[in-house]
Amino acid sequence: MDAGNAATSRSPKQLDTETIKGLMQGLPVERAEAFIWSFCNRIVNLCAGTKQLCLCSKSTKSLGVFKLTKAVLRVLSIILLMKKRKAPSKSRIIFIVISTIIVTIGYLAGSIYFYDSKLTTSGGDAAIVLGAAVWGEEPSPVFRERINHAIDLYKSELVQDIIFTGGQSNINELSESLVAKKYARDRGVSESNILTESQSRTTYQNLYYAKQVAQKRNLTKFLIVSDPLHMKRAMLMAKDLEMNAYPSATPTTRYKSIENKLPFLARETYFYMYYKVVRWLRPFISINNL
């Protein structure tokens, strides 16, 4: 007697519960399948007189009910196994969360550090110099290197104009853009090719107001000038402002040693993460918060 007939001869009341458990736990299912096959045949035989089950042969109907029943049992087995598993401990959850945060921050810092911001060989209508600190009427060493690079781009005829950005960090000081303008003019840049904006206090504002200044002169293609570690965030902001912009990082920078690079990298990583969050709120928040 084959397995199917053996299962068929069994009384419906004599349910082989151990065999069903074996099926639900994913163990060898020969006996369980024989029982379910018999059970499905009984269902079809009971319903054979109805119109719904007169469209095909009994064997085909039994096979369909068998597959459906087996699928339902397998879903139930997955649910039971999930319930049997122990929930992860609090310490394990905390470890996973902290590890994920550390890996994410590390990956982001690495992408900022290795951001491809090599000197561009293509030109643009203007170089936009992102603002930095000034010391009285002189640019700080960081700002000076950015201005010098923009002057080199101008003298190499890679750009026609230079847009200096940055407002006043102190009410008693000149704005960053005016200090930069004086510095560049003293080094041979024609005043007619120098544009400035003095409203901005952040990188996003540097680009936002520079774009407004450029539109008045019909300037549409830009080279963004800043330190290498600053470029990834600046380029993301330029993209959000729909600017046709390309990175042009300073070849010389104050941030050469590890001691100087690490604090700047940590700062840039923080501000990049902050901007990634608030950038989706730009239509709803003031420019002063960006």
CYANA upper distance limits for C-alpha pairs under 8 A (distance plus 0.5 A):
  1 MET  CA      5 ASN  CA      6.63
  1 MET  CA      6 ALA  CA      6.75
  2 ASP  CA      6 ALA  CA      6.68
  3 ALA  CA      7 ALA  CA      6.65
  3 ALA  CA     31 ARG  CA      7.69
  3 ALA  CA     34 ALA  CA      6.19
  4 GLY  CA      8 THR  CA      6.63
  4 GLY  CA     34 ALA  CA      5.51
  4 GLY  CA     35 PHE  CA      7.87
  4 GLY  CA     37 TRP  CA      7.38
  4 GLY  CA     38 SER  CA      7.04
  5 ASN  CA      9 SER  CA      6.74
  5 ASN  CA     38 SER  CA      8.35
  6 ALA  CA     10 ARG  CA      7.35
  6 ALA  CA     34 ALA  CA      8.37
  7 ALA  CA     34 ALA  CA      6.08
  7 ALA  CA     35 PHE  CA      5.48
  7 ALA  CA     37 TRP  CA      8.34
  7 ALA  CA     38 SER  CA      6.20
  8 THR  CA     35 PHE  CA      7.82
  8 THR  CA     38 SER  CA      5.33
  8 THR  CA     39 PHE  CA      8.13
 10 ARG  CA     14 GLN  CA      7.12
 11 SER  CA     15 LEU  CA      8.24
 12 PRO  CA     39 PHE  CA      8.05
 16 ASP  CA     20 ILE  CA      7.13
 16 ASP  CA     35 PHE  CA      8.23
 17 THR  CA     21 LYS  CA      6.72
 18 GLU  CA     22 GLY  CA      6.72
 19 THR  CA     23 LEU  CA      6.90
 19 THR  CA     29 VAL  CA      8.06
 19 THR  CA     31 ARG  CA      7.03
 19 THR  CA     32 ALA  CA      5.54
 20 ILE  CA     24 MET  CA      6.74
 20 ILE  CA     32 ALA  CA      6.23
 21 LYS  CA     25 GLN  CA      6.63
 22 GLY  CA     26 GLY  CA      6.92
 22 GLY  CA     27 LEU  CA      5.75
 22 GLY  CA     28 PRO  CA      7.59
 22 GLY  CA     29 VAL  CA      7.24
 22 GLY  CA     32 ALA  CA      7.89
 23 LEU  CA     27 LEU  CA      6.31
 23 LEU  CA     28 PRO  CA      7.54
 23 LEU  CA     29 VAL  CA      5.89
 23 LEU  CA     32 ALA  CA      6.67
 23 LEU  CA     73 LEU  CA      8.20
 23 LEU  CA     74 ARG  CA      8.12
 24 MET  CA     73 LEU  CA      6.49
 24 MET  CA     74 ARG  CA      6.21
 24 MET  CA     76 LEU  CA      7.60
 24 MET  CA     77 SER  CA      5.04
 24 MET  CA     78 ILE  CA      8.43
 25 GLN  CA     77 SER  CA      6.47
 25 GLN  CA     81 LEU  CA      8.31
 26 GLY  CA     74 ARG  CA      8.38
 26 GLY  CA     77 SER  CA      8.33
 29 VAL  CA     33 GLU  CA      6.31
 30 GLU  CA     34 ALA  CA      6.84
 31 ARG  CA     35 PHE  CA      6.83
 32 ALA  CA     36 ILE  CA      6.68
 33 GLU  CA     37 TRP  CA      6.37
 34 ALA  CA     38 SER  CA      6.75
 35 PHE  CA     39 PHE  CA      6.66
 36 ILE  CA     40 CYS  CA      6.55
 36 ILE  CA     66 PHE  CA      6.98
 36 ILE  CA     69 THR  CA      8.23
 36 ILE  CA     70 LYS  CA      8.33
 37 TRP  CA     41 ASN  CA      6.73
 37 TRP  CA     62 SER  CA      7.66
 37 TRP  CA     63 LEU  CA      8.15
 37 TRP  CA     66 PHE  CA      6.30
 38 SER  CA     42 ARG  CA      6.83
 39 PHE  CA     43 ILE  CA      6.98
 40 CYS  CA     44 VAL  CA      6.80
 40 CYS  CA     62 SER  CA      5.93
 40 CYS  CA     63 LEU  CA      8.32
 40 CYS  CA     65 VAL  CA      6.37
 40 CYS  CA     66 PHE  CA      6.18
 41 ASN  CA     45 ASN  CA      6.57
 41 ASN  CA     58 LYS  CA      8.28
 41 ASN  CA     59 SER  CA      8.37
 41 ASN  CA     62 SER  CA      5.76
 42 ARG  CA     46 LEU  CA      6.69
 43 ILE  CA     47 CYS  CA      6.85
 44 VAL  CA     48 ALA  CA      6.17
 44 VAL  CA     53 LEU  CA      8.22
 44 VAL  CA     58 LYS  CA      7.22
 44 VAL  CA     61 LYS  CA      7.21
 44 VAL  CA     62 SER  CA      6.73
 45 ASN  CA     58 LYS  CA      8.13
 47 CYS  CA     53 LEU  CA      7.27
 48 ALA  CA     53 LEU  CA      6.22
 48 ALA  CA     54 CYS  CA      7.19
 48 ALA  CA     58 LYS  CA      8.16
 49 GLY  CA     53 LEU  CA      7.71
 49 GLY  CA     54 CYS  CA      7.73
 50 THR  CA     54 CYS  CA      7.17
 51 LYS  CA     55 LEU  CA      8.10
 53 LEU  CA     61 LYS  CA      7.97
 56 CYS  CA     60 THR  CA      7.05
 56 CYS  CA     61 LYS  CA      7.30
 57 SER  CA     61 LYS  CA      6.85
 58 LYS  CA     62 SER  CA      6.52
 59 SER  CA     63 LEU  CA      6.65
 60 THR  CA     64 GLY  CA      6.83
 61 LYS  CA     65 VAL  CA      6.79
 62 SER  CA     66 PHE  CA      6.41
 63 LEU  CA     67 LYS  CA      6.69
 64 GLY  CA     68 LEU  CA      6.74
 65 VAL  CA     69 THR  CA      6.54
 66 PHE  CA     70 LYS  CA      6.61
 67 LYS  CA     71 ALA  CA      6.60
 68 LEU  CA     72 VAL  CA      6.78
 69 THR  CA     73 LEU  CA      6.76
 70 LYS  CA     74 ARG  CA      6.74
 71 ALA  CA     75 VAL  CA      6.87
 72 VAL  CA     76 LEU  CA      6.81
 73 LEU  CA     77 SER  CA      6.61
 74 ARG  CA     78 ILE  CA      6.87
 75 VAL  CA     79 ILE  CA      6.96
 76 LEU  CA     80 LEU  CA      6.69
 77 SER  CA     81 LEU  CA      6.60
 78 ILE  CA     82 MET  CA      6.66
 79 ILE  CA     83 LYS  CA      6.80
 80 LEU  CA     84 LYS  CA      6.80
 81 LEU  CA     85 ARG  CA      6.96
 88 PRO  CA     92 ARG  CA      6.71
 88 PRO  CA     93 ILE  CA      7.11
 89 SER  CA     93 ILE  CA      6.87
 90 LYS  CA     94 ILE  CA      6.63
 91 SER  CA     95 PHE  CA      6.58
 92 ARG  CA     96 ILE  CA      6.67
 93 ILE  CA     97 VAL  CA      6.67
 94 ILE  CA     98 ILE  CA      6.58
 95 PHE  CA     99 SER  CA      6.45
 96 ILE  CA    100 THR  CA      6.56
 97 VAL  CA    101 ILE  CA      6.77
 98 ILE  CA    102 ILE  CA      6.66
 99 SER  CA    103 VAL  CA      6.60
100 THR  CA    104 THR  CA      6.56
101 ILE  CA    105 ILE  CA      6.62
102 ILE  CA    106 GLY  CA      6.48
103 VAL  CA    107 TYR  CA      6.52
104 THR  CA    108 LEU  CA      6.68
105 ILE  CA    109 ALA  CA      6.56
105 ILE  CA    269 THR  CA      8.02
106 GLY  CA    110 GLY  CA      6.64
107 TYR  CA    111 SER  CA      6.73
108 LEU  CA    112 ILE  CA      6.79
108 LEU  CA    269 THR  CA      7.29
109 ALA  CA    113 TYR  CA      6.64
109 ALA  CA    265 LEU  CA      7.34
109 ALA  CA    266 ALA  CA      7.96
109 ALA  CA    269 THR  CA      6.15
110 GLY  CA    114 PHE  CA      6.53
111 SER  CA    115 TYR  CA      6.09
112 ILE  CA    229 LEU  CA      6.59
112 ILE  CA    230 HIS  CA      8.42
112 ILE  CA    231 MET  CA      8.46
112 ILE  CA    232 LYS  CA      6.46
112 ILE  CA    265 LEU  CA      8.17
112 ILE  CA    268 GLU  CA      8.42
112 ILE  CA    269 THR  CA      7.85
113 TYR  CA    228 PRO  CA      8.34
113 TYR  CA    229 LEU  CA      6.41
113 TYR  CA    265 LEU  CA      7.74
115 TYR  CA    228 PRO  CA      8.28
115 TYR  CA    229 LEU  CA      8.21
115 TYR  CA    231 MET  CA      8.10
115 TYR  CA    232 LYS  CA      6.84
117 SER  CA    228 PRO  CA      6.94
117 SER  CA    231 MET  CA      7.35
117 SER  CA    247 PRO  CA      6.20
117 SER  CA    248 SER  CA      6.88
117 SER  CA    249 ALA  CA      6.42
118 LYS  CA    247 PRO  CA      8.09
118 LYS  CA    248 SER  CA      7.18
118 LYS  CA    249 ALA  CA      7.09
119 LEU  CA    247 PRO  CA      8.01
119 LEU  CA    248 SER  CA      5.65
119 LEU  CA    249 ALA  CA      6.74
119 LEU  CA    250 THR  CA      8.35
119 LEU  CA    251 PRO  CA      8.03
120 THR  CA    246 TYR  CA      8.13
120 THR  CA    247 PRO  CA      7.52
120 THR  CA    248 SER  CA      6.26
121 THR  CA    158 LEU  CA      8.48
122 SER  CA    158 LEU  CA      7.38
123 GLY  CA    157 GLU  CA      8.23
123 GLY  CA    158 LEU  CA      4.73
123 GLY  CA    159 VAL  CA      6.21
123 GLY  CA    223 LEU  CA      8.05
124 GLY  CA    158 LEU  CA      6.76
124 GLY  CA    159 VAL  CA      5.60
124 GLY  CA    160 GLN  CA      8.02
124 GLY  CA    221 LYS  CA      5.50
124 GLY  CA    222 PHE  CA      5.63
124 GLY  CA    223 LEU  CA      6.63
125 ASP  CA    159 VAL  CA      5.74
125 ASP  CA    160 GLN  CA      6.05
125 ASP  CA    161 ASP  CA      7.04
125 ASP  CA    219 LEU  CA      6.15
125 ASP  CA    220 THR  CA      7.02
125 ASP  CA    221 LYS  CA      5.67
125 ASP  CA    222 PHE  CA      6.38
126 ALA  CA    159 VAL  CA      5.50
126 ALA  CA    160 GLN  CA      6.20
126 ALA  CA    161 ASP  CA      5.08
126 ALA  CA    162 ILE  CA      5.79
126 ALA  CA    163 ILE  CA      7.25
126 ALA  CA    219 LEU  CA      7.44
126 ALA  CA    221 LYS  CA      7.25
126 ALA  CA    222 PHE  CA      5.62
126 ALA  CA    223 LEU  CA      6.94
127 ALA  CA    150 ALA  CA      6.82
127 ALA  CA    153 LEU  CA      8.21
127 ALA  CA    159 VAL  CA      6.78
127 ALA  CA    161 ASP  CA      7.00
127 ALA  CA    162 ILE  CA      5.33
127 ALA  CA    163 ILE  CA      6.52
127 ALA  CA    222 PHE  CA      6.09
127 ALA  CA    223 LEU  CA      5.17
127 ALA  CA    224 ILE  CA      6.46
127 ALA  CA    225 VAL  CA      7.14
128 ILE  CA    162 ILE  CA      6.63
128 ILE  CA    163 ILE  CA      5.30
128 ILE  CA    164 PHE  CA      6.68
128 ILE  CA    165 THR  CA      7.88
128 ILE  CA    207 LEU  CA      8.25
128 ILE  CA    210 ALA  CA      7.61
128 ILE  CA    222 PHE  CA      7.15
128 ILE  CA    223 LEU  CA      6.62
128 ILE  CA    224 ILE  CA      5.54
128 ILE  CA    225 VAL  CA      6.41
129 VAL  CA    146 ARG  CA      7.07
129 VAL  CA    147 ILE  CA      7.33
129 VAL  CA    150 ALA  CA      7.46
129 VAL  CA    162 ILE  CA      7.88
129 VAL  CA    163 ILE  CA      6.68
129 VAL  CA    164 PHE  CA      5.61
129 VAL  CA    165 THR  CA      6.67
129 VAL  CA    224 ILE  CA      6.85
129 VAL  CA    225 VAL  CA      5.33
129 VAL  CA    226 SER  CA      7.00
130 LEU  CA    146 ARG  CA      8.29
130 LEU  CA    164 PHE  CA      7.40
130 LEU  CA    165 THR  CA      6.15
130 LEU  CA    166 GLY  CA      7.66
130 LEU  CA    203 THR  CA      7.26
130 LEU  CA    206 ASN  CA      6.64
130 LEU  CA    207 LEU  CA      8.19
130 LEU  CA    224 ILE  CA      7.97
130 LEU  CA    225 VAL  CA      6.79
130 LEU  CA    226 SER  CA      6.41
131 GLY  CA    143 PHE  CA      7.34
131 GLY  CA    164 PHE  CA      7.61
131 GLY  CA    165 THR  CA      5.63
131 GLY  CA    166 GLY  CA      5.15
131 GLY  CA    176 GLU  CA      6.73
131 GLY  CA    177 SER  CA      7.51
131 GLY  CA    203 THR  CA      8.10
131 GLY  CA    206 ASN  CA      7.50
132 ALA  CA    139 PRO  CA      8.41
132 ALA  CA    140 SER  CA      7.87
132 ALA  CA    142 VAL  CA      7.47
132 ALA  CA    143 PHE  CA      5.64
132 ALA  CA    166 GLY  CA      7.64
132 ALA  CA    176 GLU  CA      7.30
133 ALA  CA    139 PRO  CA      7.15
133 ALA  CA    140 SER  CA      6.12
133 ALA  CA    142 VAL  CA      8.25
133 ALA  CA    143 PHE  CA      7.02
133 ALA  CA    169 SER  CA      8.13
133 ALA  CA    176 GLU  CA      7.32
134 VAL  CA    138 GLU  CA      6.30
134 VAL  CA    139 PRO  CA      4.80
134 VAL  CA    140 SER  CA      5.41
134 VAL  CA    143 PHE  CA      7.86
134 VAL  CA    176 GLU  CA      6.58
134 VAL  CA    179 VAL  CA      7.86
135 TRP  CA    139 PRO  CA      6.30
135 TRP  CA    140 SER  CA      6.26
136 GLY  CA    173 GLU  CA      6.56
136 GLY  CA    174 LEU  CA      7.65
137 GLU  CA    173 GLU  CA      8.07
137 GLU  CA    174 LEU  CA      7.19
137 GLU  CA    179 VAL  CA      6.38
138 GLU  CA    179 VAL  CA      6.77
138 GLU  CA    183 TYR  CA      8.18
139 PRO  CA    143 PHE  CA      6.03
139 PRO  CA    144 ARG  CA      5.88
139 PRO  CA    176 GLU  CA      8.05
139 PRO  CA    179 VAL  CA      6.96
139 PRO  CA    180 ALA  CA      7.22
139 PRO  CA    183 TYR  CA      8.46
140 SER  CA    144 ARG  CA      6.41
141 PRO  CA    145 GLU  CA      6.89
141 PRO  CA    254 ARG  CA      7.46
142 VAL  CA    146 ARG  CA      7.25
142 VAL  CA    253 THR  CA      7.13
142 VAL  CA    254 ARG  CA      6.53
143 PHE  CA    147 ILE  CA      6.79
144 ARG  CA    148 ASN  CA      6.57
144 ARG  CA    180 ALA  CA      8.46
145 GLU  CA    149 HIS  CA      6.68
145 GLU  CA    250 THR  CA      7.25
145 GLU  CA    252 THR  CA      7.04
145 GLU  CA    253 THR  CA      6.82
146 ARG  CA    150 ALA  CA      6.89
146 ARG  CA    225 VAL  CA      6.78
146 ARG  CA    226 SER  CA      6.20
146 ARG  CA    227 ASP  CA      7.71
146 ARG  CA    250 THR  CA      6.50
147 ILE  CA    151 ILE  CA      6.71
147 ILE  CA    180 ALA  CA      7.18
147 ILE  CA    184 ALA  CA      7.58
148 ASN  CA    152 ASP  CA      6.77
148 ASN  CA    184 ALA  CA      8.34
149 HIS  CA    153 LEU  CA      6.84
149 HIS  CA    225 VAL  CA      7.98
149 HIS  CA    250 THR  CA      6.42
149 HIS  CA    251 PRO  CA      8.11
150 ALA  CA    154 TYR  CA      6.73
150 ALA  CA    162 ILE  CA      7.41
150 ALA  CA    225 VAL  CA      7.34
151 ILE  CA    155 LYS  CA      6.63
151 ILE  CA    184 ALA  CA      7.29
151 ILE  CA    189 VAL  CA      7.60
152 ASP  CA    156 SER  CA      6.46
153 LEU  CA    157 GLU  CA      6.74
153 LEU  CA    158 LEU  CA      5.75
153 LEU  CA    159 VAL  CA      6.55
154 TYR  CA    158 LEU  CA      6.49
154 TYR  CA    159 VAL  CA      5.69
154 TYR  CA    160 GLN  CA      6.76
154 TYR  CA    161 ASP  CA      7.48
154 TYR  CA    162 ILE  CA      7.91
154 TYR  CA    189 VAL  CA      8.18
160 GLN  CA    193 ASN  CA      7.30
161 ASP  CA    193 ASN  CA      5.10
161 ASP  CA    194 ILE  CA      6.39
161 ASP  CA    195 LEU  CA      7.81
162 ILE  CA    193 ASN  CA      6.82
162 ILE  CA    194 ILE  CA      5.61
162 ILE  CA    195 LEU  CA      6.60
163 ILE  CA    194 ILE  CA      6.56
163 ILE  CA    195 LEU  CA      5.09
163 ILE  CA    196 THR  CA      5.90
163 ILE  CA    197 GLU  CA      8.23
163 ILE  CA    210 ALA  CA      7.20
163 ILE  CA    214 ALA  CA      8.45
164 PHE  CA    176 GLU  CA      8.46
164 PHE  CA    177 SER  CA      5.41
164 PHE  CA    178 LEU  CA      8.32
164 PHE  CA    180 ALA  CA      7.07
164 PHE  CA    181 LYS  CA      7.41
164 PHE  CA    194 ILE  CA      7.99
164 PHE  CA    195 LEU  CA      6.76
164 PHE  CA    196 THR  CA      5.33
164 PHE  CA    197 GLU  CA      7.16
164 PHE  CA    210 ALA  CA      8.38
165 THR  CA    176 GLU  CA      7.30
165 THR  CA    177 SER  CA      5.38
165 THR  CA    196 THR  CA      6.39
165 THR  CA    197 GLU  CA      5.75
165 THR  CA    198 SER  CA      6.86
165 THR  CA    200 SER  CA      7.46
165 THR  CA    206 ASN  CA      5.96
165 THR  CA    207 LEU  CA      8.47
165 THR  CA    209 TYR  CA      8.50
165 THR  CA    210 ALA  CA      7.24
166 GLY  CA    175 SER  CA      6.86
166 GLY  CA    176 GLU  CA      5.28
166 GLY  CA    177 SER  CA      5.60
166 GLY  CA    197 GLU  CA      7.09
166 GLY  CA    198 SER  CA      5.77
166 GLY  CA    199 GLN  CA      7.08
166 GLY  CA    200 SER  CA      5.58
166 GLY  CA    201 ARG  CA      6.48
166 GLY  CA    202 THR  CA      8.39
166 GLY  CA    206 ASN  CA      6.77
167 GLY  CA    175 SER  CA      5.08
167 GLY  CA    176 GLU  CA      6.00
167 GLY  CA    177 SER  CA      7.12
167 GLY  CA    197 GLU  CA      7.86
167 GLY  CA    198 SER  CA      4.62
167 GLY  CA    199 GLN  CA      5.47
167 GLY  CA    200 SER  CA      5.64
167 GLY  CA    201 ARG  CA      6.31
168 GLN  CA    173 GLU  CA      6.94
168 GLN  CA    174 LEU  CA      6.66
168 GLN  CA    175 SER  CA      4.68
168 GLN  CA    176 GLU  CA      6.79
168 GLN  CA    198 SER  CA      7.72
168 GLN  CA    199 GLN  CA      8.42
168 GLN  CA    201 ARG  CA      8.12
169 SER  CA    173 GLU  CA      7.79
169 SER  CA    175 SER  CA      7.75
169 SER  CA    176 GLU  CA      8.49
169 SER  CA    201 ARG  CA      8.01
170 ASN  CA    174 LEU  CA      8.47
174 LEU  CA    178 LEU  CA      7.07
174 LEU  CA    179 VAL  CA      7.03
175 SER  CA    179 VAL  CA      6.94
175 SER  CA    198 SER  CA      6.66
176 GLU  CA    180 ALA  CA      6.73
176 GLU  CA    198 SER  CA      7.87
177 SER  CA    181 LYS  CA      6.58
177 SER  CA    196 THR  CA      6.26
177 SER  CA    197 GLU  CA      6.97
177 SER  CA    198 SER  CA      6.63
178 LEU  CA    182 LYS  CA      6.78
178 LEU  CA    196 THR  CA      7.64
178 LEU  CA    198 SER  CA      8.22
179 VAL  CA    183 TYR  CA      6.76
180 ALA  CA    184 ALA  CA      6.63
181 LYS  CA    185 ARG  CA      6.52
181 LYS  CA    194 ILE  CA      7.24
181 LYS  CA    196 THR  CA      8.02
182 LYS  CA    186 ASP  CA      6.64
183 TYR  CA    187 ARG  CA      7.11
184 ALA  CA    188 GLY  CA      7.16
184 ALA  CA    189 VAL  CA      6.14
185 ARG  CA    189 VAL  CA      5.33
185 ARG  CA    190 SER  CA      6.76
185 ARG  CA    191 GLU  CA      6.70
189 VAL  CA    193 ASN  CA      7.60
189 VAL  CA    194 ILE  CA      8.00
190 SER  CA    194 ILE  CA      7.38
195 LEU  CA    213 VAL  CA      7.93
196 THR  CA    210 ALA  CA      8.13
196 THR  CA    213 VAL  CA      8.06
197 GLU  CA    209 TYR  CA      7.01
197 GLU  CA    210 ALA  CA      6.97
197 GLU  CA    213 VAL  CA      7.65
199 GLN  CA    205 GLN  CA      8.34
199 GLN  CA    209 TYR  CA      7.88
200 SER  CA    205 GLN  CA      5.34
200 SER  CA    206 ASN  CA      5.75
200 SER  CA    209 TYR  CA      7.47
201 ARG  CA    205 GLN  CA      6.86
201 ARG  CA    206 ASN  CA      7.53
202 THR  CA    206 ASN  CA      6.60
202 THR  CA    290 LEU  CA      7.58
203 THR  CA    207 LEU  CA      7.02
203 THR  CA    234 ALA  CA      7.28
204 TYR  CA    208 TYR  CA      6.58
204 TYR  CA    234 ALA  CA      7.95
204 TYR  CA    237 MET  CA      6.69
204 TYR  CA    238 ALA  CA      8.48
204 TYR  CA    290 LEU  CA      6.53
205 GLN  CA    209 TYR  CA      6.44
205 GLN  CA    287 ILE  CA      7.55
205 GLN  CA    288 ASN  CA      8.30
205 GLN  CA    290 LEU  CA      7.57
206 ASN  CA    210 ALA  CA      6.49
207 LEU  CA    211 LYS  CA      6.53
207 LEU  CA    237 MET  CA      8.21
207 LEU  CA    238 ALA  CA      7.16
207 LEU  CA    241 LEU  CA      8.47
208 TYR  CA    212 GLN  CA      7.21
208 TYR  CA    241 LEU  CA      7.59
209 TYR  CA    213 VAL  CA      6.86
210 ALA  CA    214 ALA  CA      6.61
211 LYS  CA    215 GLN  CA      6.69
211 LYS  CA    243 MET  CA      8.18
212 GLN  CA    216 LYS  CA      7.35
213 VAL  CA    217 ARG  CA      7.68
214 ALA  CA    218 ASN  CA      6.65
214 ALA  CA    219 LEU  CA      5.52
214 ALA  CA    220 THR  CA      7.69
215 GLN  CA    219 LEU  CA      6.33
215 GLN  CA    220 THR  CA      7.81
220 THR  CA    243 MET  CA      8.10
220 THR  CA    244 ASN  CA      7.04
221 LYS  CA    243 MET  CA      8.07
221 LYS  CA    244 ASN  CA      5.65
221 LYS  CA    245 ALA  CA      6.45
222 PHE  CA    243 MET  CA      8.26
222 PHE  CA    244 ASN  CA      6.76
222 PHE  CA    245 ALA  CA      5.12
222 PHE  CA    246 TYR  CA      6.83
223 LEU  CA    245 ALA  CA      6.16
223 LEU  CA    246 TYR  CA      5.45
223 LEU  CA    247 PRO  CA      6.27
223 LEU  CA    248 SER  CA      6.35
224 ILE  CA    234 ALA  CA      8.35
224 ILE  CA    235 MET  CA      8.27
224 ILE  CA    245 ALA  CA      7.06
224 ILE  CA    246 TYR  CA      6.50
224 ILE  CA    247 PRO  CA      5.52
224 ILE  CA    248 SER  CA      6.05
224 ILE  CA    249 ALA  CA      8.02
225 VAL  CA    247 PRO  CA      7.21
225 VAL  CA    248 SER  CA      5.61
225 VAL  CA    249 ALA  CA      5.98
225 VAL  CA    250 THR  CA      7.19
226 SER  CA    230 HIS  CA      6.83
226 SER  CA    231 MET  CA      6.97
226 SER  CA    248 SER  CA      7.62
226 SER  CA    249 ALA  CA      5.73
226 SER  CA    250 THR  CA      6.44
227 ASP  CA    231 MET  CA      7.05
227 ASP  CA    249 ALA  CA      5.85
227 ASP  CA    250 THR  CA      5.88
227 ASP  CA    253 THR  CA      7.11
228 PRO  CA    249 ALA  CA      5.54
228 PRO  CA    250 THR  CA      7.08
229 LEU  CA    264 PHE  CA      8.06
229 LEU  CA    265 LEU  CA      7.07
229 LEU  CA    268 GLU  CA      7.66
230 HIS  CA    234 ALA  CA      6.83
230 HIS  CA    268 GLU  CA      7.20
231 MET  CA    235 MET  CA      6.41
231 MET  CA    247 PRO  CA      7.11
231 MET  CA    249 ALA  CA      7.37
232 LYS  CA    236 LEU  CA      6.81
233 ARG  CA    237 MET  CA      6.85
233 ARG  CA    268 GLU  CA      8.20
233 ARG  CA    272 TYR  CA      6.26
234 ALA  CA    238 ALA  CA      6.70
235 MET  CA    239 LYS  CA      6.61
235 MET  CA    245 ALA  CA      7.98
235 MET  CA    246 TYR  CA      7.94
235 MET  CA    247 PRO  CA      7.40
236 LEU  CA    240 ASP  CA      6.82
237 MET  CA    241 LEU  CA      6.75
238 ALA  CA    242 GLU  CA      6.81
238 ALA  CA    243 MET  CA      5.90
238 ALA  CA    244 ASN  CA      8.32
238 ALA  CA    245 ALA  CA      7.15
239 LYS  CA    243 MET  CA      6.31
239 LYS  CA    244 ASN  CA      8.17
239 LYS  CA    245 ALA  CA      8.14
254 ARG  CA    260 ASN  CA      8.20
255 TYR  CA    260 ASN  CA      5.61
255 TYR  CA    261 LYS  CA      5.62
255 TYR  CA    264 PHE  CA      8.28
256 LYS  CA    260 ASN  CA      7.12
256 LYS  CA    261 LYS  CA      6.90
257 SER  CA    261 LYS  CA      6.55
258 ILE  CA    262 LEU  CA      6.35
259 GLU  CA    263 PRO  CA      7.83
260 ASN  CA    264 PHE  CA      7.21
261 LYS  CA    265 LEU  CA      6.38
262 LEU  CA    266 ALA  CA      6.51
263 PRO  CA    267 ARG  CA      6.64
264 PHE  CA    268 GLU  CA      6.60
265 LEU  CA    269 THR  CA      6.52
266 ALA  CA    270 TYR  CA      6.78
267 ARG  CA    271 PHE  CA      6.76
268 GLU  CA    272 TYR  CA      6.35
269 THR  CA    273 MET  CA      6.74
270 TYR  CA    274 TYR  CA      6.68
271 PHE  CA    275 TYR  CA      6.53
272 TYR  CA    276 LYS  CA      6.66
273 MET  CA    277 VAL  CA      7.03
274 TYR  CA    278 VAL  CA      6.91
275 TYR  CA    279 ARG  CA      6.04
275 TYR  CA    290 LEU  CA      8.13
276 LYS  CA    280 TRP  CA      8.14
277 VAL  CA    281 LEU  CA      8.42
278 VAL  CA    282 ARG  CA      7.16
278 VAL  CA    290 LEU  CA      8.24
281 LEU  CA    285 ILE  CA      6.72
282 ARG  CA    286 SER  CA      8.02
282 ARG  CA    287 ILE  CA      8.33
282 ARG  CA    290 LEU  CA      8.35
285 ILE  CA    289 ASN  CA      7.35
286 SER  CA    290 LEU  CA      7.84
